[in-house]
Every structure is written in structure tokens, then in C-alpha cells.
Amino acid sequence: EIVLTQSPATLSLSPGERATLSCRASQSVSSYLAWYQQKPGQAPRLLIYGASNRATGTPARFSGSGSGTDFILTISSLEPEDFAVYYCQQRSNWPSFTFGPGTKVDIK
Amino acid sequence: QVQLQESGPGLVKPSGTLSLTCAVSGVSIRSSNWWSWVRQSPGKGLEWIGEVYYSGSTNYNPSLKSRVIISVDQSNNQFSLKMYSVTAADTAVYYCARDLFTTSGYYMDVWGKGTTVTVSS
């Protein structure tokens, strides 16, 4: 089973600052990695797929990078609505989907 | 616009069976997609339960496979989850989602709002 690890667990930043979130896989997942955003009381929302492709409706301030085992989600300038929990997800080892434990981005 | 809506009992007794349905609108369930169930225990992360194709083919999380059946109802454009022998550890928000196929892999691009299921006597 491929395990995803996310760091940091919590990121405290101010609006306008740059956020850098990390996701590491226990073995290579190639580029089969996605990022989701979840706000309290809401379902997750797909932000990035294929490691670097923005999903429909994802603002340009969100970008994804990486391949193999190390991935980064960058939010170039935090907006108030970006404070949320972010999960990475892989499906390299068909058929199972696995999610990382999440990174909470909260207001400093 | 594709929409998913979960429904089912919010309270299930220990050792009982959890039964949920996901109604799909805006697209035929016969479209070339897999349809998933995902859960989130209180204050915890996301756990994939399994998925079904419109033909009835299924894939399951190995850790839950022995207790779960996911099925599809083409005539009503919906799919369902049954989880047997539930315990308090199965208390969670249950989401249904569409697995979008892309050339970069499968991802969940549309989600239901989620339904809370509590296991308690």
C-alpha cells in the first residue's frame, strides 16, 4: 500500500502570503496525484490533478508540481477563502485511492 | 451540471447494516465513469471505501472489503453502499463522488454534500 505523508500538519499564515504544502509518497506514484481543498462542513473539492493540472474553476494562484514521490501545492497569495484543509490523493496502485492526512492552512 | 445527493438513515445500531444511496443527476450513470464512496470520521481524514462501474463491476478498499457491497441501479440513476456489522468506528460523514477519468489518472471531480451516519444503540 502506498502511504502519503503531508507536511506541515498546520500552516499558519496571513492573507497575501505564499503557502507551500508538501505531499510525499512512500513509493513512486508517477504524476498520478491530486490535491483537494476542504472547508468546514463541506465536501472536498478537486483543485489539482495529474500533479500540476488545475481542475475546472481552480484559480490561477493555485499551482501543483512534482513527480515520483515528492509533490508541492503552492498558493501564491492567500485569499481569505483559501484557509481550509488540503489533502493529497493518489491512485497509482490501481484500484485503491489513498489520501494523505491533510494540511490545515489557518489564519495567523 | 452533475450533482450527487446521498440519502439514508442517520443512525445505525452496532452490528447492524449501514445502507446509503447516491442519486446522480445531470448525467447518466451509464456514462463511462466509476462512482465512489468516501468517508470521513469525526475530526479525521478521508478514507476511500470503494467504487462501482455502471456495469456493476466493483473495486473496494482492502481494509473494508469483507464488510462492504456497492451496487448500481441504472434505472434510477443511482448507486448504493451497504456496510455490514458496523461498529462505533464506522461513525462518519459518508460522501459519494464521481471518479473522473483523465489521461493523468482518475480523480474525484464531483462530490455529494455528504451525510452523517452515527453508529450507536
HADDOCK unambig.tbl for C-alpha pairs under 7 A between the chains (distance, minus, plus):
assign (segid A and resid 32 and name CA) (segid B and resid 104 and name CA) 6.10 0.50 0.50
assign (segid A and resid 32 and name CA) (segid B and resid 105 and name CA) 5.68 0.50 0.50
assign (segid A and resid 42 and name CA) (segid B and resid 113 and name CA) 6.48 0.50 0.50
assign (segid A and resid 43 and name CA) (segid B and resid 111 and name CA) 6.50 0.50 0.50
assign (segid A and resid 43 and name CA) (segid B and resid 112 and name CA) 6.92 0.50 0.50
assign (segid A and resid 43 and name CA) (segid B and resid 113 and name CA) 5.52 0.50 0.50
assign (segid A and resid 43 and name CA) (segid B and resid 114 and name CA) 6.58 0.50 0.50
assign (segid A and resid 46 and name CA) (segid B and resid 108 and name CA) 6.74 0.50 0.50
assign (segid A and resid 46 and name CA) (segid B and resid 109 and name CA) 5.59 0.50 0.50
assign (segid A and resid 49 and name CA) (segid B and resid 107 and name CA) 6.90 0.50 0.50
assign (segid A and resid 50 and name CA) (segid B and resid 104 and name CA) 4.79 0.50 0.50
assign (segid A and resid 50 and name CA) (segid B and resid 105 and name CA) 6.66 0.50 0.50
assign (segid A and resid 91 and name CA) (segid B and resid 106 and name CA) 6.94 0.50 0.50
assign (segid A and resid 95 and name CA) (segid B and resid 59 and name CA) 6.42 0.50 0.50
assign (segid A and resid 96 and name CA) (segid B and resid 61 and name CA) 6.12 0.50 0.50
assign (segid A and resid 97 and name CA) (segid B and resid 48 and name CA) 6.11 0.50 0.50
assign (segid A and resid 98 and name CA) (segid B and resid 48 and name CA) 6.71 0.50 0.50
assign (segid A and resid 99 and name CA) (segid B and resid 46 and name CA) 6.23 0.50 0.50
assign (segid A and resid 99 and name CA) (segid B and resid 47 and name CA) 6.90 0.50 0.50
assign (segid A and resid 101 and name CA) (segid B and resid 45 and name CA) 5.49 0.50 0.50
assign (segid A and resid 102 and name CA) (segid B and resid 45 and name CA) 6.77 0.50 0.50
